[in-house]
Amino acid sequence: MKGKKIASSLAAVLMLTGVLSACSSSNNANGNNSGSSNTPSSSTNAGGVDTSKEAKLVYYLWGSEGVTNKEILAEINKKLKADLNTTLEIKYIDWPDVATKYPLLFASGESFDLSHASPGAAVSYYTLATEGALTDITDMLDKVAPKLKAEIPEASWQNTKVNGKIYGVPSLFSEYTPAGYAYRTDLLKKYGMTEIKTIDDMVKYMDNVVANESFPPINGKAEDAQNMYRMLVDTTDMWLNAPGISLNELNLVTKSPEDYKTVFHPAFTQEFEDWAVKMREWGDKGYWGKDVLSASLGSKDNFRAANSAGYLTHAQDWIGQYGGDIKALPDSPTSFYTFAEANKKIKRKMGVDNSTVISANSSNPERSLMVIEKFMTDESYYNLMQYGIEGKHYVIEDGVKKQPEGFNEKTDGGGFSAWSLRNDKFVIPSDTENPIRKDLFAEWDKEAIDDPYNGFSFDPSNVTTEIASISNVNAQLGIQLMLGKTSKDPKAAVADYRDQLTKAGIDKVIAEVEKQLAEFVPVN
């Protein structure tokens, strides 16, 4: 195997993932463009790199393969063959398998070239970098991708650095992903309400739904437990998510952005106990289905089938789902209650949050970086990867991207979840995206905060057993508490939860997190 041997702490991630699945959205894009020459470039040297020998690269993406993806990829490969004497093979890790197969991709030593990476992924970008799973591209950027290096602000490059080295190419796409509740404004008006800005407003809305409609306010499955936990964290003081336990679970928090090295688990607070009581009350009121723990259909699917009054997700997903929501319920537009907004702790998404990385086992790291440069700095490549083939997957009318007349998603649909390659300057407004995005993000820009843990990579190797035990506790009692489904009174169940967390080693994990944070200085 080429590259450094990945340490045991990376392989250990396989035991720690998949306990609670975070709600994720398939961001497959449709569409794009353009013709290109079928003749390979006569130059055998691009950017100082010998391209006389064809390179065949393997690129792993999340999500399933669209029905016309091969057709789009063929157009991409025509251009890559002509420009770089390179072709791509795209392999897919389907959404239900991301938590397990993504870490395995790196831990197994498989030979591939490109993939998505993020500090919040099942195995962190920072962990991949420190464990030798990624190619160091620091010096390579000047040689083979100077345009790409210049395109990305220095601050974004700084956020990707691990021990002073760059291991990933950060996205150039502006986004915010705070959690919240998407709700129907037609029902809001029906109940004489104007907006939902607080938990009390949300309760009033949900009470009206229960009293007046044939469906519940939220109609999802067990994964909504994590959304309820996000609501607790985001609406409580200046609590912020802290590292140590996967953010897909009932994770650790810190008291504030300033006091970020003091870490604790909310379970041992009065706020958590009060929340557990509230969740039992909400469950008993019928705010979600009685079968929520065993249900297989998610809240968004039920919402679009007119079987609920809203769904829990994050802001960017709600914005991106606008077209699908309107198509399903044309007379029921939605608005969004952002949990963290009232406490002014909406966090900026840094470019590193969505990065493209080159595997340490790549046989063609320089060609891989040149391909990334093409996708992020050449609009013709960008449109193909992000939108598909113009005329087949999309058309542009008055500066807005739309589906062509007669477009059938089942036969014409396609696109790649390549959000790490996005660049604001090439984004075409879409009729499927909520037009509020620009104004909403502009407002959040004024008060958004930086994640104090940006650049921090927690090494779990000393506490892998404890984290696995905590994950098991979360998968059982933690989920039940957040959905009001414990067999005991919620206060008694919280006492059990605390006891089980203590026995699982929560204090040791917290001590290890704080020990590693002691010398950490944020890169922001």
Secondary structure, DSSP 4 states (H G I P E B T S, - for coil): --SPPPPHHHHGGGGTSSSSPPP--------------SSPPS-SEETTEE-SS-EEEEEEEESPPPTTHHHHHHHHHHHHHHHHSEEEEEEEE-GGGHHHHHHHHHHTT----EEEE-TTSSS-HHHHHHTT-B---TTHHHHH-HHHHHHS-HHHHHHHEETTEE-EEE-B------EEEEEEHHHHHHTT-----SHHHHHHHHHHHHHH-SS-S----TTHHHHHHHHHHHHSTT-EE-SSS-TTSS--EES-STTTT-EE-GGGSHHHHHHHHHHHHHHHHTSS-TTTTT--S-HHHHHHTT--SEEEEEHHHHHHTHHHHHHH-TT--EEEEETTTTTT-PBPPPGGGSEEEEBTT-S-HHHHHHHHHHHHH-HHHHHHHHH-SBTTTBEEETTEEEPPTT--HHHH----B-GGG-BGGGPPPBTTS-TTHHHHHHHHHHH-B--TTTT----GGGSHHHHHHHHHHIIIIIHHHHTT--SS-HHHHHHHHHHHHHHHTHHHHHHHHHHHHTT-----
